[in-house]
Amino acid sequence: MLQLLIKIIKSIFGIVNADKNKEEEKTMRPTQDEYYEKNVGKKVRDGQCVALARDYSEVCYGIPHTGSVPGAIDIWKTRNTNPNIKRYFDIVEGRPEKGDLVFFNASNTNQWGHVAIVREDRGNGFNVFESDGFNPNAGSRPGFWDWTRYAGALRPKMQ
């Protein structure tokens, strides 16, 4: 009886349709491969690596903006203190997998670090999909990163 009452209340307020629409939206989201095919060679948002990671997370997983950061590595550094990162991503404990966001530490020539989307774990590093903040108009492209500056990875949660 209680379940019937809940169902009636939900239908009156449109909650059933909202739930149904959310489920339909999930099935309409592109896969990582579809996202890659659509965006390879194109400038995504402002052409920065963080912009590509945010766009990918939003388009493929329904994840909203998790907060501004000075650089890519700062997303990783705030993984335990930013409630939005904790809510929308899992910290990868083992090796990153296809679709994970991988973060790379700053270097002498790049104080902001880097984030990319894993396409394939190659053992000695990763084939990734990335954008270059030093050449944002070049478009998003495939790349390879070894483990040298690897900081960690986050796995997007479907919303």
LUMROLUM-634476 format. One record per atom (N, C-alpha, C): x, y, z; atom name; residue number from 1. Coordinates in steps of 0.2 Angstrom, whole numbers, plus 5000, padded with zeros to 4 digits. Layout:
<pts>
X / Y / Z / CA / NUM
...
</pts>
This chain:
<pts>
5004 / 4994 / 5000 / N / 1
5000 / 5000 / 5000 / CA / 1
5004 / 5006 / 5000 / C / 1
5010 / 5006 / 5004 / N / 2
5014 / 5012 / 5005 / CA / 2
5018 / 5013 / 4998 / C / 2
5020 / 5008 / 4995 / N / 3
5023 / 5008 / 4988 / CA / 3
5018 / 5011 / 4983 / C / 3
5012 / 5010 / 4983 / N / 4
5007 / 5012 / 4978 / CA / 4
5006 / 5020 / 4980 / C / 4
5006 / 5022 / 4986 / N / 5
5005 / 5029 / 4988 / CA / 5
5011 / 5033 / 4986 / C / 5
5017 / 5030 / 4986 / N / 6
5023 / 5033 / 4984 / CA / 6
5023 / 5034 / 4977 / C / 6
5021 / 5029 / 4973 / N / 7
5021 / 5029 / 4966 / CA / 7
5016 / 5035 / 4963 / C / 7
5010 / 5035 / 4967 / N / 8
5005 / 5040 / 4965 / CA / 8
5008 / 5047 / 4966 / C / 8
5011 / 5048 / 4972 / N / 9
5014 / 5055 / 4973 / CA / 9
5019 / 5057 / 4968 / C / 9
5024 / 5052 / 4967 / N / 10
5029 / 5053 / 4962 / CA / 10
5026 / 5055 / 4955 / C / 10
5021 / 5052 / 4953 / N / 11
5018 / 5053 / 4946 / CA / 11
5014 / 5060 / 4947 / C / 11
5011 / 5062 / 4952 / N / 12
5008 / 5069 / 4953 / CA / 12
5013 / 5074 / 4952 / C / 12
5019 / 5073 / 4955 / N / 13
5024 / 5078 / 4955 / CA / 13
5029 / 5077 / 4949 / C / 13
5028 / 5073 / 4945 / N / 14
5032 / 5072 / 4939 / CA / 14
5039 / 5068 / 4940 / C / 14
5040 / 5066 / 4946 / N / 15
5046 / 5063 / 4948 / CA / 15
5047 / 5056 / 4944 / C / 15
5042 / 5052 / 4942 / N / 16
5043 / 5046 / 4939 / CA / 16
5046 / 5048 / 4932 / C / 16
5043 / 5053 / 4929 / N / 17
5046 / 5055 / 4922 / CA / 17
5053 / 5058 / 4922 / C / 17
5054 / 5061 / 4928 / N / 18
5061 / 5064 / 4929 / CA / 18
5066 / 5058 / 4930 / C / 18
5064 / 5053 / 4933 / N / 19
5069 / 5047 / 4934 / CA / 19
5070 / 5044 / 4928 / C / 19
5064 / 5043 / 4924 / N / 20
5065 / 5040 / 4917 / CA / 20
5069 / 5044 / 4913 / C / 20
5068 / 5050 / 4913 / N / 21
5072 / 5055 / 4908 / CA / 21
5079 / 5054 / 4910 / C / 21
5081 / 5054 / 4916 / N / 22
5088 / 5053 / 4918 / CA / 22
5091 / 5047 / 4916 / C / 22
5087 / 5041 / 4916 / N / 23
5090 / 5035 / 4914 / CA / 23
5091 / 5035 / 4906 / C / 23
5086 / 5038 / 4903 / N / 24
5087 / 5039 / 4896 / CA / 24
5093 / 5043 / 4894 / C / 24
5094 / 5048 / 4897 / N / 25
5100 / 5052 / 4896 / CA / 25
5106 / 5049 / 4897 / C / 25
5106 / 5044 / 4902 / N / 26
5112 / 5040 / 4903 / CA / 26
5114 / 5036 / 4897 / C / 26
5109 / 5033 / 4894 / N / 27
5110 / 5028 / 4888 / CA / 27
5111 / 5032 / 4882 / C / 27
5110 / 5039 / 4882 / N / 28
5111 / 5043 / 4876 / CA / 28
5118 / 5046 / 4876 / C / 28
5122 / 5045 / 4882 / N / 29
5128 / 5048 / 4882 / CA / 29
5133 / 5044 / 4878 / C / 29
5138 / 5048 / 4875 / N / 30
5143 / 5044 / 4871 / CA / 30
5148 / 5040 / 4875 / C / 30
5150 / 5035 / 4872 / N / 31
5155 / 5031 / 4875 / CA / 31
5162 / 5035 / 4874 / C / 31
5167 / 5032 / 4877 / N / 32
5174 / 5035 / 4877 / CA / 32
5176 / 5036 / 4870 / C / 32
5175 / 5030 / 4866 / N / 33
5177 / 5030 / 4859 / CA / 33
5173 / 5035 / 4855 / C / 33
5167 / 5035 / 4856 / N / 34
5163 / 5040 / 4852 / CA / 34
5165 / 5047 / 4854 / C / 34
5166 / 5049 / 4860 / N / 35
5169 / 5055 / 4862 / CA / 35
5175 / 5057 / 4858 / C / 35
5180 / 5052 / 4858 / N / 36
5186 / 5053 / 4855 / CA / 36
5186 / 5054 / 4848 / C / 36
5182 / 5050 / 4844 / N / 37
5181 / 5051 / 4837 / CA / 37
5178 / 5058 / 4835 / C / 37
5173 / 5060 / 4840 / N / 38
5170 / 5067 / 4838 / CA / 38
5175 / 5072 / 4839 / C / 38
5179 / 5072 / 4844 / N / 39
5184 / 5077 / 4846 / CA / 39
5191 / 5077 / 4844 / C / 39
5193 / 5072 / 4842 / N / 40
5200 / 5071 / 4840 / CA / 40
5202 / 5077 / 4834 / C / 40
5207 / 5080 / 4835 / N / 41
5209 / 5086 / 4831 / CA / 41
5205 / 5092 / 4832 / C / 41
5200 / 5092 / 4837 / N / 42
5196 / 5098 / 4838 / CA / 42
5198 / 5102 / 4844 / C / 42
5198 / 5108 / 4845 / N / 43
5199 / 5112 / 4851 / CA / 43
5193 / 5111 / 4855 / C / 43
5193 / 5108 / 4861 / N / 44
5188 / 5107 / 4865 / CA / 44
5188 / 5113 / 4871 / C / 44
5182 / 5117 / 4871 / N / 45
5182 / 5123 / 4875 / CA / 45
5188 / 5127 / 4874 / C / 45
5192 / 5129 / 4879 / N / 46
5197 / 5133 / 4878 / CA / 46
5204 / 5130 / 4876 / C / 46
5204 / 5123 / 4875 / N / 47
5209 / 5120 / 4872 / CA / 47
5214 / 5118 / 4878 / C / 47
5213 / 5119 / 4884 / N / 48
5217 / 5117 / 4889 / CA / 48
5216 / 5109 / 4891 / C / 48
5220 / 5106 / 4894 / N / 49
5219 / 5099 / 4896 / CA / 49
5214 / 5098 / 4901 / C / 49
5213 / 5103 / 4906 / N / 50
5208 / 5103 / 4911 / CA / 50
5201 / 5103 / 4908 / C / 50
5201 / 5108 / 4903 / N / 51
5194 / 5109 / 4899 / CA / 51
5192 / 5102 / 4896 / C / 51
5197 / 5099 / 4893 / N / 52
5195 / 5092 / 4889 / CA / 52
5193 / 5087 / 4894 / C / 52
5196 / 5087 / 4900 / N / 53
5194 / 5082 / 4905 / CA / 53
5187 / 5084 / 4908 / C / 53
5186 / 5090 / 4909 / N / 54
5180 / 5092 / 4912 / CA / 54
5174 / 5091 / 4907 / C / 54
5175 / 5092 / 4900 / N / 55
5170 / 5091 / 4895 / CA / 55
5169 / 5084 / 4894 / C / 55
5174 / 5080 / 4894 / N / 56
5173 / 5072 / 4894 / CA / 56
5169 / 5070 / 4900 / C / 56
5171 / 5072 / 4906 / N / 57
5167 / 5070 / 4912 / CA / 57
5160 / 5072 / 4912 / C / 57
5159 / 5078 / 4909 / N / 58
5152 / 5080 / 4909 / CA / 58
5148 / 5077 / 4903 / C / 58
5151 / 5076 / 4897 / N / 59
5147 / 5074 / 4891 / CA / 59
5146 / 5066 / 4892 / C / 59
5151 / 5062 / 4894 / N / 60
5151 / 5055 / 4895 / CA / 60
5148 / 5052 / 4901 / C / 60
5148 / 5056 / 4907 / N / 61
5146 / 5054 / 4913 / CA / 61
5141 / 5058 / 4917 / C / 61
5140 / 5064 / 4914 / N / 62
5135 / 5069 / 4917 / CA / 62
5138 / 5072 / 4923 / C / 62
5144 / 5073 / 4924 / N / 63
5147 / 5076 / 4930 / CA / 63
5148 / 5083 / 4929 / C / 63
5145 / 5087 / 4934 / N / 64
5145 / 5094 / 4933 / CA / 64
5152 / 5097 / 4935 / C / 64
5154 / 5103 / 4934 / N / 65
5160 / 5106 / 4936 / CA / 65
5161 / 5105 / 4943 / C / 65
5167 / 5103 / 4945 / N / 66
5169 / 5101 / 4952 / CA / 66
5173 / 5107 / 4955 / C / 66
5174 / 5113 / 4952 / N / 67
5177 / 5118 / 4955 / CA / 67
5183 / 5120 / 4952 / C / 67
5185 / 5127 / 4952 / N / 68
5191 / 5130 / 4948 / CA / 68
5197 / 5128 / 4952 / C / 68
5202 / 5127 / 4948 / N / 69
5209 / 5125 / 4951 / CA / 69
5214 / 5129 / 4947 / C / 69
5220 / 5131 / 4950 / N / 70
5225 / 5134 / 4946 / CA / 70
5228 / 5130 / 4940 / C / 70
5229 / 5123 / 4941 / N / 71
5231 / 5119 / 4936 / CA / 71
5229 / 5112 / 4937 / C / 71
5230 / 5108 / 4932 / N / 72
5228 / 5101 / 4932 / CA / 72
5230 / 5097 / 4938 / C / 72
5236 / 5098 / 4940 / N / 73
5238 / 5093 / 4946 / CA / 73
5234 / 5095 / 4952 / C / 73
5231 / 5101 / 4952 / N / 74
5228 / 5103 / 4958 / CA / 74
5221 / 5099 / 4959 / C / 74
5218 / 5097 / 4953 / N / 75
5213 / 5093 / 4954 / CA / 75
5215 / 5086 / 4958 / C / 75
5220 / 5083 / 4956 / N / 76
5223 / 5077 / 4960 / CA / 76
5224 / 5079 / 4967 / C / 76
5228 / 5085 / 4968 / N / 77
5230 / 5087 / 4975 / CA / 77
5224 / 5088 / 4980 / C / 77
5218 / 5090 / 4977 / N / 78
5212 / 5091 / 4981 / CA / 78
5207 / 5085 / 4981 / C / 78
5209 / 5079 / 4979 / N / 79
5205 / 5074 / 4978 / CA / 79
5202 / 5072 / 4985 / C / 79
5205 / 5073 / 4990 / N / 80
5203 / 5071 / 4997 / CA / 80
5199 / 5076 / 5001 / C / 80
5200 / 5082 / 4998 / N / 81
5196 / 5088 / 5002 / CA / 81
5191 / 5091 / 4998 / C / 81
5191 / 5090 / 4991 / N / 82
5185 / 5093 / 4987 / CA / 82
5179 / 5088 / 4987 / C / 82
5174 / 5090 / 4990 / N / 83
5168 / 5085 / 4991 / CA / 83
5165 / 5083 / 4984 / C / 83
5166 / 5088 / 4979 / N / 84
5163 / 5086 / 4972 / CA / 84
5168 / 5081 / 4969 / C / 84
5174 / 5081 / 4970 / N / 85
5178 / 5076 / 4967 / CA / 85
5177 / 5069 / 4971 / C / 85
5176 / 5070 / 4977 / N / 86
5175 / 5063 / 4981 / CA / 86
5168 / 5061 / 4979 / C / 86
5163 / 5065 / 4977 / N / 87
5156 / 5063 / 4975 / CA / 87
5156 / 5060 / 4968 / C / 87
5160 / 5063 / 4963 / N / 88
5159 / 5061 / 4956 / CA / 88
5165 / 5056 / 4954 / C / 88
5170 / 5055 / 4958 / N / 89
5175 / 5051 / 4955 / CA / 89
5178 / 5046 / 4961 / C / 89
5180 / 5040 / 4958 / N / 90
5184 / 5036 / 4963 / CA / 90
5191 / 5037 / 4962 / C / 90
5195 / 5036 / 4967 / N / 91
5202 / 5036 / 4967 / CA / 91
5204 / 5029 / 4964 / C / 91
5208 / 5029 / 4959 / N / 92
5211 / 5023 / 4956 / CA / 92
5216 / 5020 / 4961 / C / 92
5215 / 5014 / 4964 / N / 93
5220 / 5011 / 4968 / CA / 93
5226 / 5007 / 4964 / C / 93
5224 / 5004 / 4959 / N / 94
5228 / 5000 / 4955 / CA / 94
5230 / 5004 / 4949 / C / 94
5231 / 5000 / 4943 / N / 95
5233 / 5003 / 4937 / CA / 95
5227 / 5007 / 4934 / C / 95
5228 / 5012 / 4931 / N / 96
5222 / 5016 / 4928 / CA / 96
5220 / 5012 / 4922 / C / 96
5214 / 5012 / 4920 / N / 97
5210 / 5009 / 4915 / CA / 97
5208 / 5014 / 4909 / C / 97
5206 / 5011 / 4904 / N / 98
5203 / 5015 / 4899 / CA / 98
5197 / 5019 / 4901 / C / 98
5197 / 5026 / 4900 / N / 99
5192 / 5030 / 4902 / CA / 99
5194 / 5034 / 4909 / C / 99
5199 / 5032 / 4912 / N / 100
5201 / 5035 / 4918 / CA / 100
5204 / 5042 / 4917 / C / 100
5204 / 5047 / 4921 / N / 101
5208 / 5053 / 4921 / CA / 101
5215 / 5052 / 4924 / C / 101
5220 / 5053 / 4921 / N / 102
5227 / 5052 / 4924 / CA / 102
5230 / 5059 / 4924 / C / 102
5233 / 5060 / 4930 / N / 103
5236 / 5066 / 4932 / CA / 103
5244 / 5065 / 4932 / C / 103
5247 / 5070 / 4930 / N / 104
5255 / 5070 / 4930 / CA / 104
5257 / 5077 / 4933 / C / 104
5262 / 5076 / 4937 / N / 105
5265 / 5081 / 4941 / CA / 105
5268 / 5087 / 4937 / C / 105
5269 / 5092 / 4940 / N / 106
5272 / 5098 / 4937 / CA / 106
5279 / 5096 / 4935 / C / 106
5282 / 5100 / 4931 / N / 107
5289 / 5099 / 4929 / CA / 107
5293 / 5106 / 4929 / C / 107
5299 / 5106 / 4927 / N / 108
5303 / 5113 / 4926 / CA / 108
5299 / 5117 / 4921 / C / 108
5296 / 5114 / 4916 / N / 109
5293 / 5118 / 4910 / CA / 109
5286 / 5119 / 4911 / C / 109
5283 / 5115 / 4916 / N / 110
5276 / 5116 / 4916 / CA / 110
5274 / 5115 / 4924 / C / 110
5272 / 5121 / 4926 / N / 111
5271 / 5121 / 4934 / CA / 111
5264 / 5119 / 4935 / C / 111
5259 / 5118 / 4930 / N / 112
5252 / 5116 / 4931 / CA / 112
5251 / 5109 / 4931 / C / 112
5256 / 5105 / 4929 / N / 113
5254 / 5098 / 4928 / CA / 113
5250 / 5096 / 4922 / C / 113
5247 / 5090 / 4922 / N / 114
5244 / 5088 / 4916 / CA / 114
5238 / 5083 / 4918 / C / 114
5233 / 5083 / 4914 / N / 115
5228 / 5078 / 4915 / CA / 115
5226 / 5076 / 4908 / C / 115
5225 / 5069 / 4907 / N / 116
5223 / 5066 / 4901 / CA / 116
5218 / 5060 / 4902 / C / 116
5215 / 5058 / 4897 / N / 117
5210 / 5053 / 4897 / CA / 117
5214 / 5046 / 4894 / C / 117
5214 / 5041 / 4898 / N / 118
5217 / 5035 / 4896 / CA / 118
5213 / 5031 / 4891 / C / 118
5217 / 5030 / 4886 / N / 119
5214 / 5026 / 4880 / CA / 119
5216 / 5018 / 4881 / C / 119
5223 / 5018 / 4883 / N / 120
5225 / 5011 / 4884 / CA / 120
5231 / 5011 / 4888 / C / 120
5232 / 5006 / 4893 / N / 121
5237 / 5005 / 4897 / CA / 121
5242 / 5001 / 4893 / C / 121
5248 / 5003 / 4892 / N / 122
5253 / 5000 / 4888 / CA / 122
5259 / 4997 / 4892 / C / 122
5258 / 4997 / 4899 / N / 123
5263 / 4994 / 4903 / CA / 123
5268 / 4999 / 4905 / C / 123
5272 / 5001 / 4900 / N / 124
5277 / 5006 / 4902 / CA / 124
5274 / 5013 / 4902 / C / 124
5268 / 5014 / 4901 / N / 125
5264 / 5021 / 4901 / CA / 125
5257 / 5020 / 4898 / C / 125
5255 / 5026 / 4895 / N / 126
5248 / 5026 / 4893 / CA / 126
5247 / 5029 / 4886 / C / 126
5243 / 5026 / 4882 / N / 127
5240 / 5030 / 4876 / CA / 127
5235 / 5034 / 4879 / C / 127
5235 / 5040 / 4878 / N / 128
5230 / 5045 / 4881 / CA / 128
5226 / 5049 / 4875 / C / 128
5221 / 5052 / 4877 / N / 129
5218 / 5058 / 4873 / CA / 129
5219 / 5064 / 4877 / C / 129
5222 / 5069 / 4874 / N / 130
5224 / 5075 / 4878 / CA / 130
5224 / 5081 / 4874 / C / 130
5224 / 5087 / 4877 / N / 131
5225 / 5094 / 4874 / CA / 131
5231 / 5097 / 4877 / C / 131
5234 / 5101 / 4874 / N / 132
5240 / 5104 / 4876 / CA / 132
5239 / 5112 / 4878 / C / 132
5240 / 5113 / 4884 / N / 133
5239 / 5120 / 4886 / CA / 133
5244 / 5125 / 4883 / C / 133
5249 / 5123 / 4881 / N / 134
5254 / 5127 / 4878 / CA / 134
5253 / 5128 / 4871 / C / 134
5248 / 5124 / 4868 / N / 135
5246 / 5125 / 4861 / CA / 135
5239 / 5124 / 4860 / C / 135
5235 / 5128 / 4864 / N / 136
5228 / 5126 / 4864 / CA / 136
5224 / 5126 / 4858 / C / 136
5226 / 5129 / 4853 / N / 137
5223 / 5129 / 4846 / CA / 137
5225 / 5123 / 4842 / C / 137
5229 / 5119 / 4844 / N / 138
5231 / 5113 / 4840 / CA / 138
5226 / 5108 / 4840 / C / 138
5221 / 5108 / 4845 / N / 139
5216 / 5103 / 4845 / CA / 139
5218 / 5097 / 4849 / C / 139
5213 / 5093 / 4851 / N / 140
5214 / 5087 / 4856 / CA / 140
5217 / 5082 / 4851 / C / 140
5221 / 5077 / 4854 / N / 141
5225 / 5072 / 4850 / CA / 141
5227 / 5066 / 4854 / C / 141
5228 / 5061 / 4851 / N / 142
5231 / 5055 / 4855 / CA / 142
5238 / 5057 / 4857 / C / 142
5240 / 5054 / 4862 / N / 143
5247 / 5055 / 4865 / CA / 143
5249 / 5049 / 4869 / C / 143
5255 / 5049 / 4871 / N / 144
5258 / 5044 / 4876 / CA / 144
5262 / 5047 / 4881 / C / 144
5261 / 5044 / 4887 / N / 145
5264 / 5047 / 4893 / CA / 145
5267 / 5041 / 4897 / C / 145
5273 / 5041 / 4899 / N / 146
5276 / 5036 / 4903 / CA / 146
5274 / 5037 / 4910 / C / 146
5277 / 5033 / 4915 / N / 147
5276 / 5034 / 4922 / CA / 147
5280 / 5039 / 4926 / C / 147
5284 / 5042 / 4922 / N / 148
5289 / 5047 / 4925 / CA / 148
5286 / 5052 / 4930 / C / 148
5281 / 5055 / 4927 / N / 149
5278 / 5061 / 4931 / CA / 149
5271 / 5059 / 4934 / C / 149
5269 / 5053 / 4933 / N / 150
5263 / 5050 / 4935 / CA / 150
5261 / 5052 / 4943 / C / 150
5255 / 5055 / 4944 / N / 151
5254 / 5057 / 4951 / CA / 151
5248 / 5052 / 4953 / C / 151
5243 / 5050 / 4949 / N / 152
5237 / 5046 / 4951 / CA / 152
5232 / 5047 / 4946 / C / 152
5226 / 5043 / 4947 / N / 153
5221 / 5043 / 4943 / CA / 153
5214 / 5043 / 4946 / C / 153
5209 / 5046 / 4943 / N / 154
5202 / 5046 / 4945 / CA / 154
5198 / 5043 / 4940 / C / 154
5193 / 5039 / 4942 / N / 155
5188 / 5035 / 4938 / CA / 155
5181 / 5039 / 4939 / C / 155
5179 / 5042 / 4933 / N / 156
5172 / 5045 / 4934 / CA / 156
5167 / 5040 / 4935 / C / 156
5162 / 5042 / 4939 / N / 157
5156 / 5038 / 4941 / CA / 157
5150 / 5041 / 4937 / C / 157
5147 / 5036 / 4934 / N / 158
5141 / 5038 / 4930 / CA / 158
5136 / 5041 / 4934 / C / 158
5133 / 5047 / 4932 / N / 159
5128 / 5051 / 4936 / CA / 159
5121 / 5049 / 4933 / C / 159
</pts>
